[in-house]
Amino acid sequence: MCPTLDRIMALALYPADLAREVTCRDGTRVRLRPIRSDDAARLQALHARLSRETIYQRFFGAVPRLPTSWASFLAEVDYRRRLALVLERGPEANPELIGVGRYEPTAEPDTAEVAFVVEDHWQGKGLGTVLFTALLTAARDRGVRHFRADVLADNRRMLDLITRFTRVDGRETRDAISSLVFSLRPDDLATRRGA
């Protein structure tokens, strides 16, 4: 397929209705939007600004740089089976990504695996909650009913986020990694859309 036709098809699928401004707990405003294929280099720049601890919590290992092939794969989504939302700041023409949340399909058609990361400087401002609830709501609207996440057993922030906003249906911890299966509690998500 030609690059121009690919771009037209991507624009037709792009869920612009998921984009909005959000306010952090400290009053700072940032934008939430679906990822685009041109965000690959921005994902690499975000990764380069993450602390070793944050990288370890996200990838369960040392990943000093995000390879170009990974960044391209992560930025290319179909907005239905695979979706990622980013938080950005700065000029819209050349924004800086400060967080990303995504879901990926699993072997079960109504179940997705989720993962999130927020740049260290922006943690503790409510943005993880914004990404989490926005992504789970978008997933629900696309037919996803159940979620999976592997979380380091000592990652209290992520574990607390999951248990606060979802119904945990299963949890198993092995080798310091907690594998959780959870589903939405619609009443909670409806009231948690802001930071």
Secondary structure, 3 states (H helix, E strand, C coil): CCHHHHHHHHHHHCCHHHCEEEECCCCCEEEEEECCHHHHHHHHHHHHHCCHHHHHHHHCCCCCCCCHHHHHHHHCCCCCCCEEEEEEECCCCCCEEEEEEEEEECCCCCEEEEEEEECHHHCCCCHHHHHHHHHHHHHHHCCCCEEEEEEECCCHHHHHHHHHHEEEEEEEEECCEEEEEEEECHHHHHCCCCC
